[in-house]
Amino acid sequence: MGLLSRTLSCFILFFLLLMACSSKPQEALVGQWQGVSGAETIEFLKDKSFHGSMIWDMTKAPVNLSGTYSIEGDIVSLRPDKPSDLVPMTLKVKLSNSSNDLTITFVVGGALKVDGSSIPYRRIR
């Protein structure tokens, strides 16, 4: 009985580890996020669309934006369709272990952000 119990326990642990490692990065990113300063929000939807409000660095005015996104590893590519004059943006994202804190670093900011700048966000939904 001892060997069978240990074998079964190892199998269950292996299965749980496999499930945890195979979760898609997109699933962890889906939700509504708010910058810790409270000035910015972004929501990633399951259908690979997004919308939110980000501060324009030049004027400090909020810009409402929406579009589609793709994710590969820790790189998120945003393709805004509103406003129409924004170019695609590339972000590097880092989720906390609890998946409730997100740090976004702007790799190519698409005129909204200074490349290399980072903003911490918290999940609000």
Residue, then its C-alpha position, 0 to 999 in steps of 0.5 A: m500500500g505504501l508504494l502504491s500511495r507514493t506512486l499515485s501521489c507522485f502522479i497527481l503532483f506531476f499532473l498538477l505541475l503539468m497543468a500549471c505550466s501549460s496555462k496560456p499567458q493570455e488567460a492570465l492577462v485577461g481582465q481589467w487592470q488599473g495603474v497603481s496611480g489610478a490614472e490608467t486602465i487597460e482591459f484585455l478580453k478573451d477575444k484578443s481585443f483590448h480597450g483602456s485609457m493611457i496617459w499621453d506623455m507629451t501632454k499628460a492627457p488621457v487617451n482612450l484606445s482600443g484594438t487587438y492584441s497578440i501575446e508571445g511569451d512575455i511580449v504583448s503586441l497592441r494594434p490600436d484601431k482607436p484613435s486611428d493615428l496610433v501605431p502598434m505598441t510592443l509591451k513586455v509584461k510581468l505578472s506577479n505570482s498571484s497574477n494580481d499585479l502586472t508590470i508593463t514595460f513599453v518596448v516600443g511605445g507607439a507615441l504614447k510612452v517613452d520606450g523603456s518606461s514601466i508602469p505597475y498595474r493591479r487587477i481590478r476585475 
